[in-house]
Amino acid sequence: MNGQDLKSLALELGFSTARICRADEAWSAGERLAEYVADGHHGSMAWMEETLERRQHPTAMWADAKSAVVVGLNYGPEQDPLPLLERRSEGVVSVYAQNADYHDLLKKRLKHLARAFAEKTGKQVKVFVDTAPLMEKPLAEKAGVGWQGKHTNLVSREFGSWLFLGVMLTEAELEPDEAERDTCGSCRACLDICPTRAFPSPYRIDARRCISYLTIEHKGVIAEEFRKPMGNRIYGCDDCLAVCPWNKFAQTSVETAFHPRPELKGPLLAELAALDDAAFRQVFTASPVKRIGRDRFVRNVMIAVGNSGDPALLATVEAGLEDASALVRGMAVWALAQLDPGRARTRAERDAEAEGDEAVRAEWRAVSRSGDQTVSY
């Protein structure tokens, strides 16, 4: 089986694109990653630092790797997700997480592809889908699948910014495809739309300011400066992806597994905030959302409630103030201060004294210090 046969098989298996590059050539991506970690832009994702040496080059993962087969799977949404940000009483879940976990689907197909190649050629193979310390995006650019845009994500001429990536490394020496060139030009749309200014410069992201990082990876209290910019984003953020001009060439994904579940098409914040642990697990079975756990998820929902401007959600806030999770209670305090500052100040001293968690007490003290500031919507 040669490289062309391998790419044809990948398309038959349902991948949207497949390209090949050398895995053993020198590249600068490893140096850029080391600088990124040295600057602390990875935030609390300690695993990036712990696996840095293995991440810096594909052969650090597997010394015998000669070629990389990079596959992409289109998950282009049916509609532009940005208008959902105006529906403030509803929560917005990132497009990629509105249904099945893509890791499972990609890995199943990649293993099928790898097994067929190994059986035909006798060559060893290894497959990777996101969770392993392998830099897929630089490999995808090198293979010609797309290029890393100014938002650091992959951009494709055919699929815009909506591609899941997987990689098969092999000891076989396959004919490489031509690398893709950066075609972002002078466009700054992805940088300028970022609500938290997470891009210190083009092609560089500070994860500590990224809403995707804050709502998914960050385990503690979300700093106050990021709460209002979060709006009603409760899991991830698609702004920099959705605004990319190359999306005009993207097609809606044919994978029904990535079409939004009905309950995640504009889910009401009040309903999401009311989820206990069992209900959360049931709603998000087989979903990427499940991995952050109920408490962090409802923490995000409470921030969205505070940003909703909807007095009807005050009952939701009151319930959050009694939640067993300090993360939820703390954000409920903030939400109350946004929706009803007067009531929040009235309760602050009493509730701070009764609160057993220091982080939540700090939220009540912040309400007390707010004085006569008013909130506008």
Disulfide bonds with the S-S distance in Angstrom:
none
